[in-house]
Amino acid sequence: MSEQILVIDDSESMRKLIAESLTKEGFSVDVATDGISAIRKIKSTLYDLITLDVEMPGLRGIEVLRIIKKIDEHICVIMVTSIANIQTAINAIRQGAYDYITKPFDTEDMMQSIKRGLEQRRLFLENQRLLKHLQTMNEELEQKVLDRTQKLEESKKQLQVYAHKLEKKHKELEEAYEHLKELDQMKSEFITVASHELRTPLVAIQGYNSILIKEKLGPLTERQRKGLLVSESNINRLSNIVRDILDIARIDEHKLSIRCVPSNIYSLLSEVLEELRPLAEERQQVICLIARNDLPQVWIDNTRIAQVLHNLIMNAIRFTPDQGKITLDARLDESIPEFKDMIIVSVSDTGIGISRKHFGQIFERFFEIQSSEYHSSGTTEFKSGGTGLGLSIVKGIVEEHGGKVWIESDLDEGGSGSTFSFTIPRYAAGQTEEGPSTENRDE
């Protein structure tokens, strides 16, 4: 029996394109023109995969997704979106969608995404079947032991038979798990390749946009200049998203490029602070550095640690109300044995704070404490959201330096504000000036 797929899209041409492509591949396809009719179908029919348009009249795609996940949280949902709504698609992944594809899309790429989603669905169903089978076998085994207490020798033989079956099923589960890991690796590789492919046209667009702004192709009206500046801002934003995705992929594969040199942490903190001070001042926030300027040198990749500081400070700006305060510090604490060869760097704010229950999740990718619906779409507005990758990248970079990162907040005790701290190694005389690069390293 072929897998059942539901295509939800208010565009007749898009429904027809997707449905015909899936039918050619041998899948059983059903269609719905809006969220309401789609939900009725889902309640009465078991689907293996759903393609869901992000923007539809009536119920939006993200609302339909929430209802689908309440009906069956294990249905594989792939969002269909335009480049303009890519942030909504990312939010959908946070809420349980498997993947997203952007319009206009290559049919082959769409089919690859759908086939990966169906493979994940098959593995889930197979694991459920195996687990149920194991549970049944365990129940049968217990009953047989009770029924055959008087026949101990026979029972022992029967137990051996079932133990062998359990071992076989366990091996099957292990193989299924290994296959899932391979699929995850394939997904990481796909993200890396896709990100690299995005960078090439982005550079070209950025270059031509810059040429236009500089009026090298002719004079501009004020309205045209404003439009190009908006375009430049969004190009830079998209470029940063691609960079973050690439960094996460490299961290996962232990291929993040790190080149350590002896460095002055006070100078680096000052440089990053001055770079971001205008953004804080736009929000009437006070940002200051209280570290001593005579701290020992550190052994770091200046560009990567600057990236860590940039992410933490931007996070503080976003989640600190107007007229709040952000403080940067760096210090020694040799009273803690594990920190005796480290410098502790902290970014503190007087913002909304973080509950202790989220401390273990805050550095996970795409994790957001509050619903993304309540975030504004800007860069530095209060509670504005990003890709959800910044703190994951912070953790990866710090750990590549041999340090650790953590958070402190008194929110649960009635306080406010948060402090993000991380450690970096002190420079020891005799260390190689250039330092080893971890790029293309396999561990």
C-alpha positions in Angstrom: 0.0 0.0 0.0 1.5 3.4 -1.1 1.9 6.1 1.5 -0.9 8.6 1.8 0.0 12.3 1.3 -2.2 15.4 1.8 -1.4 18.6 -0.2 -2.8 21.7 1.5 -2.6 24.9 -0.7 -5.0 27.6 -1.7 -3.2 27.9 -5.1 -4.7 25.5 -7.7 -1.5 25.6 -9.8 0.7 24.8 -6.8 -1.7 22.0 -5.7 -1.7 20.5 -9.2 2.1 20.7 -9.5 2.8 19.0 -6.2 0.1 16.4 -6.5 1.1 15.4 -10.1 4.8 15.1 -9.0 3.8 12.9 -6.1 1.4 10.8 -8.1 4.2 10.1 -10.7 6.3 8.8 -7.8 3.6 6.3 -6.9 2.2 8.0 -3.8 -1.5 8.2 -3.0 -2.3 11.9 -3.0 -5.2 13.9 -1.5 -5.7 17.7 -1.7 -7.3 20.5 0.4 -7.8 24.1 -0.6 -7.8 25.6 2.9 -7.1 24.8 6.5 -10.7 24.0 7.6 -11.3 21.4 4.9 -7.8 20.0 5.5 -8.5 19.5 9.2 -11.7 17.6 8.5 -9.7 15.2 6.2 -7.0 14.7 8.7 -9.5 13.7 11.4 -11.0 11.1 9.2 -7.9 9.8 7.2 -4.5 8.7 8.4 -1.9 10.5 6.4 1.9 9.8 6.4 3.0 13.2 5.2 1.4 16.7 4.7 2.7 19.6 2.6 1.3 22.8 4.1 1.3 26.3 2.6 2.4 28.9 5.0 0.1 31.7 3.8 -3.6 30.8 3.2 -6.8 32.7 3.6 -8.7 31.9 6.8 -6.5 29.7 9.0 -2.8 30.4 8.4 -0.4 27.6 7.9 1.2 28.0 11.3 -2.3 27.7 12.9 -3.2 24.6 10.9 0.2 23.1 11.9 -0.7 23.4 15.6 -4.0 21.7 15.1 -2.5 18.9 13.1 0.1 18.3 15.9 -2.8 18.0 18.4 -4.5 15.5 16.2 -1.4 13.4 15.5 1.9 14.8 16.7 3.9 12.3 14.6 2.5 13.3 11.2 5.4 14.6 9.1 4.6 18.1 7.9 6.7 20.0 5.3 5.9 23.8 5.1 5.7 25.4 1.7 6.7 29.1 1.8 8.2 32.0 -0.1 11.6 33.5 0.7 9.7 36.5 2.2 8.1 34.1 4.8 11.2 32.0 5.6 11.2 33.2 9.2 7.6 31.8 9.6 8.8 28.5 8.2 11.7 28.4 10.7 9.1 29.1 13.5 7.0 26.2 12.2 10.0 23.9 12.5 10.3 25.0 16.1 6.7 24.0 16.6 7.0 20.5 15.1 7.3 20.8 11.3 9.9 18.4 9.8 11.2 20.7 7.0 10.3 23.6 4.7 10.7 24.2 0.9 10.6 27.6 -0.7 8.7 28.8 -3.8 9.6 28.6 -6.6 11.2 25.2 -5.9 13.0 22.6 -7.9 10.8 19.5 -8.2 13.7 17.2 -7.5 14.6 19.1 -4.4 11.0 18.9 -3.2 10.9 15.2 -3.8 14.1 14.6 -1.9 12.7 16.5 1.1 9.4 14.6 1.0 11.2 11.2 0.7 13.4 12.0 3.7 10.2 13.0 5.6 8.5 9.7 4.6 11.6 7.7 5.5 11.5 9.3 9.0 7.8 8.4 9.2 8.5 4.8 8.2 11.3 4.5 10.8 9.0 5.9 13.5 6.2 3.5 12.6 8.6 0.6 12.5 10.1 1.6 15.9 6.5 1.8 17.3 5.8 -1.6 15.9 9.0 -3.1 17.3 8.4 -1.6 20.7 4.8 -2.8 20.8 6.1 -6.3 19.7 8.7 -6.2 22.5 6.1 -5.2 25.0 3.9 -8.1 23.9 6.7 -10.5 24.1 7.6 -9.4 27.6 4.0 -9.9 28.7 3.9 -13.3 27.2 7.2 -14.2 28.9 5.9 -13.2 32.3 2.7 -15.2 31.9 4.7 -18.3 30.8 7.0 -18.0 33.8 3.9 -17.9 36.1 2.2 -20.7 34.3 5.2 -23.0 34.3 6.6 -22.5 37.7 6.4 -26.2 38.3 8.4 -27.0 35.2 11.6 -25.0 36.0 13.8 -26.7 33.4 11.3 -26.2 30.6 10.8 -22.6 31.6 14.6 -22.0 31.5 14.7 -23.2 27.9 11.8 -21.1 27.0 13.4 -18.0 28.5 16.5 -18.7 26.4 14.4 -18.7 23.3 12.8 -15.5 24.2 16.1 -13.9 25.2 17.4 -14.7 21.8 14.4 -13.1 20.2 14.8 -10.0 22.4 18.4 -9.8 21.5 17.5 -10.0 17.8 14.9 -7.2 18.1 17.4 -5.1 20.1 19.9 -5.5 17.3 17.2 -4.4 14.8 16.5 -1.3 17.0 20.2 -0.5 17.1 20.4 -0.8 13.3 17.4 1.5 13.0 19.0 4.0 15.3 22.2 3.9 13.3 20.2 4.5 10.1 18.5 7.5 11.8 22.0 8.9 12.6 23.0 8.5 9.0 19.8 10.4 7.9 20.7 13.1 10.4 24.2 13.3 8.9 22.7 13.5 5.4 20.5 16.4 6.6 23.5 18.2 8.1 25.4 17.8 4.8 22.4 19.0 2.9 22.2 22.1 5.1 25.9 22.8 4.5 25.6 22.4 0.8 22.4 24.5 0.6 24.0 27.2 2.7 27.1 27.3 0.5 24.8 27.5 -2.6 22.9 30.4 -1.0 26.1 32.4 -0.4 27.0 32.6 -4.1 23.9 34.5 -5.3 23.8 36.5 -2.1 27.3 37.9 -2.7 26.3 38.8 -6.3 23.1 40.5 -5.1 25.0 42.3 -2.4 27.6 43.5 -4.9 25.1 44.9 -7.4 23.1 46.5 -4.6 26.3 48.2 -3.4 27.0 49.4 -6.9 23.5 50.9 -7.2 23.7 52.6 -3.9 27.1 54.2 -4.8 25.4 55.5 -8.0 28.0 53.8 -10.3 25.2 53.0 -12.7 23.6 56.4 -12.6 22.0 58.8 -10.1 19.3 57.7 -7.7 16.2 59.5 -6.5 15.8 59.7 -2.7 13.0 57.1 -2.8 15.2 54.7 -4.8 18.1 55.1 -2.3 15.7 54.3 0.6 14.5 51.2 -1.2 18.1 50.0 -1.8 19.1 50.6 1.8 16.2 48.5 3.0 17.3 45.8 0.5 20.9 46.1 1.8 19.7 45.6 5.4 17.7 42.5 4.5 20.5 41.1 2.4 22.9 41.4 5.4 20.3 39.8 7.6 19.9 36.8 5.3 23.7 36.6 5.0 23.9 36.4 8.8 21.3 33.6 8.8 23.3 31.6 6.2 26.5 32.2 8.3 24.8 31.0 11.5 23.5 27.8 9.7 27.0 27.1 8.3 28.6 27.6 11.8 26.1 25.2 13.4 26.8 22.6 10.7 30.6 23.0 11.2 30.2 22.7 15.0 28.1 19.5 14.6 30.9 18.0 12.4 33.7 19.3 14.6 35.0 21.3 11.6 34.7 24.9 13.0 37.8 26.9 12.1 39.6 28.1 15.2 43.1 29.8 15.1 44.3 30.8 18.5 46.8 33.6 19.2 47.9 35.5 22.4 45.3 38.3 22.8 44.2 41.1 25.1 40.7 40.4 26.2 40.2 43.9 27.6 40.9 45.4 24.1 38.6 42.9 22.4 35.8 43.7 24.9 36.3 47.4 24.2 36.2 47.0 20.4 33.0 44.9 20.4 31.3 47.3 23.0 32.1 50.3 20.8 30.8 48.5 17.7 27.4 47.8 19.4 27.1 50.9 21.5 25.0 52.8 18.9 22.4 49.9 18.9 22.1 50.1 22.7 21.9 53.9 22.6 19.0 53.6 20.1 17.1 51.9 23.0 18.4 54.4 25.5 20.3 51.6 27.2 23.6 52.1 29.2 26.4 49.7 28.1 29.6 49.7 30.0 32.8 47.7 30.6 34.0 47.2 34.2 36.9 44.8 33.6 40.5 45.6 34.7 42.8 46.5 31.8 45.8 44.6 33.2 44.4 41.1 32.9 46.7 38.3 31.6 46.7 37.5 27.9 44.3 34.9 26.6 44.8 32.2 24.0 41.9 32.7 21.6 40.7 33.1 18.1 39.8 36.8 18.2 37.2 36.7 15.4 35.3 33.8 17.0 35.3 35.2 20.5 34.2 38.5 19.1 31.3 36.6 17.5 30.5 35.1 20.9 30.5 38.6 22.5 28.4 40.0 19.7 25.7 37.3 20.1 25.6 37.7 23.9 25.4 41.5 23.8 22.8 41.5 21.0 20.8 39.0 23.1 21.1 41.4 26.1 20.0 44.4 24.0 16.9 42.5 22.7 15.7 41.3 26.1 16.5 44.4 28.2 13.8 47.1 28.3 14.5 50.7 27.1 16.8 52.6 29.6 18.1 49.3 31.0 21.8 48.6 31.6 24.2 46.1 30.1 27.6 45.3 31.7 30.6 43.6 30.3 33.2 42.1 32.7 36.3 39.9 32.6 38.0 38.5 35.7 40.3 35.9 37.3 38.9 33.5 39.9 41.7 31.1 41.0 39.6 30.0 44.0 37.8 27.6 41.7 40.3 24.9 40.6 38.9 24.3 37.2 39.2 28.1 36.4 42.8 28.6 37.6 44.1 28.7 34.0 41.1 30.5 32.6 39.6 34.0 32.3 35.9 34.4 33.1 34.0 36.8 30.7 30.4 37.9 31.6 27.6 39.8 29.9 25.0 41.0 32.4 21.8 42.9 31.8 18.8 44.2 33.7 16.4 42.5 31.4 13.4 40.2 31.8 15.5 37.3 33.3 15.2 33.6 32.7 13.6 30.9 34.8 15.9 28.2 36.2 13.8 25.5 34.5 15.1 26.8 31.1 18.8 26.8 32.0 19.3 23.4 30.5 17.6 24.3 27.2 18.7 27.8 26.6 21.7 26.8 24.5 19.8 24.3 22.3 19.3 25.4 18.7 15.9 27.0 17.8 14.9 27.2 21.5 12.8 30.2 22.4 11.5 30.8 26.0 8.3 32.4 24.7 6.3 31.9 21.6 7.8 33.4 18.5 4.4 35.0 17.9 5.2 37.6 20.6 8.5 38.6 19.1 8.8 41.7 17.0 10.6 41.2 13.6 13.3 43.8 14.1 17.0 43.4 15.0 17.2 45.2 18.3 13.6 45.9 19.4 12.5 44.7 22.8 12.0 40.9 22.8 12.7 40.8 19.0 13.6 37.3 17.8 16.4 35.9 15.6 17.1 32.4 14.1 17.4 30.8 17.5 20.9 29.7 16.7 23.0 32.4 18.4 23.4 30.8 21.9 24.0 27.4 20.3 26.9 29.0 18.3 28.2 30.6 21.5 28.3 27.3 23.2 30.0 25.6 20.3 32.7 28.3 19.9 33.5 28.4 23.6 33.8 24.6 23.9 36.1 24.6 20.9 38.4 26.9 22.9 38.2 24.4 25.8 36.0 26.6 27.9 32.4 26.3 29.3 29.4 28.6 29.2 26.6 29.0 31.7 23.7 31.4 32.7 22.7 32.9 36.0 19.4 34.7 36.8 17.5 35.5 40.0 14.1 35.5 38.2 12.7 32.6 40.4 13.8 34.4 43.6 11.9 37.6 42.6 14.8 39.3 40.9 15.4 40.3 37.2 18.1 40.3 34.6 20.5 37.6 33.4 24.2 37.0 33.3 25.8 34.9 30.6 29.4 33.8 31.5 32.0 31.8 29.7 35.6 30.8 30.2 38.6 31.1 27.8 42.1 29.9 28.4 44.9 32.1 29.6 48.0 32.3 27.3 50.9 30.1 28.6 54.4 31.1 27.6 55.7 28.7 24.9 52.4 28.1 23.1 52.7 28.2 19.3 51.9 31.7 18.1 49.8 30.6 15.2 48.1 27.7 16.9 46.4 24.7 15.4 43.4 25.1 13.2 40.4 22.9 13.8 39.1 23.4 10.3 38.4 20.1 8.5 39.2 18.1 11.6 37.5 14.8 12.0 37.0 13.4 15.6 
